[in-house]
């Protein structure tokens, strides 16, 4: 008998609540037959060569004529039932231990079906997007792998790509025996996992491949999964609105019918009187069912729901590329997916092992976006009975589909062997940092799951570590030294480190690993100083104005206005912060010698302020939170363009290097005075906009930017992009003269 002892204890979470309406729809959908007919019929994935899960009741089901007697026999075991009024039937036979001896399953009604070459073993669901769908024939060393794929005890079936607005009960997915003729079409990650498990356990392995390239996580998630998670309440609400029988669906449809009936009455009158008629009421969009593969629940309905009666050992998951900009929200969506599947499969917290997506360029987007997603994937391991495979050592940065699926499958298999098959001595988890201590000018990180001690795969010192301190001017490259299970970090540019990060970039392929050879994933620890805290110069300044740029209007209302208490000053500074919806925050600080002694004219240059400046400024210091703006001190080519007017790109001041046709740092104000409005600071020698706040009178249609815009107008004119930022602020400072 195969050892299937339970996994080491892990944190638990509360069960997601389930709405009554979904239970009803689940029962109804399971009872729907493709057609009522006299012949006994089975789902399209209960076929010859299939593998059934050992040590769980063997379940067979299908359709027949209502009240038809159905008998299922396996060897000496048999079970009988009668099809219900809808023609549905289901039987359970006693569980069996794994065996390589093929079984025949006989199903008898008015006709007889015999399933041949059925094995009892371990069944794993393989799901996700293209990296799970990725086939053996496209993997590294494919020709040799396929030629050697003579493993008749490994079986595979592929669920057809199906997006459905309603839960389906069937899928045409015949099982295939692994051989050089068939293995090339198998899921590569699943196959290489199965090969390792079969060799180690000596039992049949069944792979249920339900995957589809390019898909998000939401379509794979059942309605019940989204419930009880506040961050996903909008998705849950949109599903409930589209579910017939729910209170909101019925009420919305009733209102639409009433409006439609009233319109029909008017239409009849218009027809009789030969008069004009307004268009018919539009069908409510909230009632339109989800049908596309990108919409919530559709792939669950078409590709997972038919399988719910099939006992499995667990699931493997390789997905995330299509959701990679979502940061920590992805962890919540993993909770929805895993919790929903577990609740509906009714097998408790079955094992769920997933693959961290690999480093990839993802165009010109910030490298930290993917790092934050990796962090969310790692945090998803807090869900009970889950674990993650790290892949940053086997990536292809120029290809979103790393062809080395052999190591992916091996690492998935080792997780299962350790936690589900009693091989506790296997070091299956990547090393993880679990403590950070500040030791003077150094940081010490302690790791678990190292398998003996940390090392690097290339023999060089560990790379991709960064440190930050209050005075360091942002994160700085760190020197890393291995000390057993610890890493000691230091940097000549960070005298007082308070936080660190590792592999915090989309292209990071770090060399740090444990003795097991498993790589360390991206992570960060410590409390990162705010951008303002990293600017020592700012300690000399007093805050004058603070403005939420989300509240821009013709009449500027500062959240903080201390201008009445300001005395003489000799320098002026600006701090602009913009935060995108994915949590990516960019900030820039710029200071300069005072260009006016009137404190009323240093804020947003409204008509009321009478501010109008297009001139050079001296002694300019610049510091940015990233490399989108060139930092520097005592820059001699600073320039400001502050006015409430309309303006042209004519370069009337003959600013060197400025365009005369595109808006940049050589613009010229013109009539009317109460016009578009411009508040810009530039570094002329670098041909760079430091920050821009334009057209503030249009509120959410204002232009906001740090650094140069990528389009024709480098100073963000006409971008109307203010609404794209989740948060945005301006702070204005002065340095007292005394």
Buried (B, 14 or more C-beta within 10 A) or exposed (E): EBEBEEBEEBEEEEEBEBBEBBEEBBEEBBBBBEEBBEBBBBBBBBBBBBBBBBBBBBBBBBBBBBEBBBBBBBEEEEBEBEBEEEBBBBBBBEBBEBEEEBBEBBBBBEEEBEBEBBBBBBBBBBBBBBBBBBBBBEBBEBEEBBEEBEBBBBBBBBBEBBBBBBBBBBBBBEBBBBEEEBBBBBBBBBBBBBBBBBEBBEBBBBBBBBBBBEBBBBBBBBBBBBBBBEBBEEBBEBBBBBBEEBEBBEEBBEEBEEBBEEBEEBBEEBEEEEEEEEEEBEEBEBBEBBEEBBBBBBBBBBBBBBBBBBBBBBBBBBBBBBBBBBBBBBBBBBBBBBBBBBBBBEBEBBBBBBBBBBBBBBEEBBBBBBBBBBBBBBBBBEBBBBBBBBBBBBBBBEEBBBBBBBBBBBBBBBBBBBBBBBBEEBBBBBBBBEEBEBEEBBBBBBBEBBBEBBBBEEEEEBBBBBBBBBBBBBBBBBBBBBEEBBBBBBBEBBEBBBBBBBBBBBBBBBBBBBBBBBBBBBBBBBEBBEBBBBBEBBEEBBBBBBBEBBBBEBEBEBEEBBBEEBEEBEBBBBBBBBBBEBBBBBBBBBBBBBBEEEBBBBBBBBBEBEBBBBEBBEBBBBBBBBEBBBBBEEBEBBBBBBBBBBBBBBBBBEBEEBBBEBBBBBBBBBEEEBBBBBBBBBBBBBBBBBBBBBBBBBBBBBBBBBBBBEEEBBBBBBBBBBEEBBBBBBBBBBBEEE
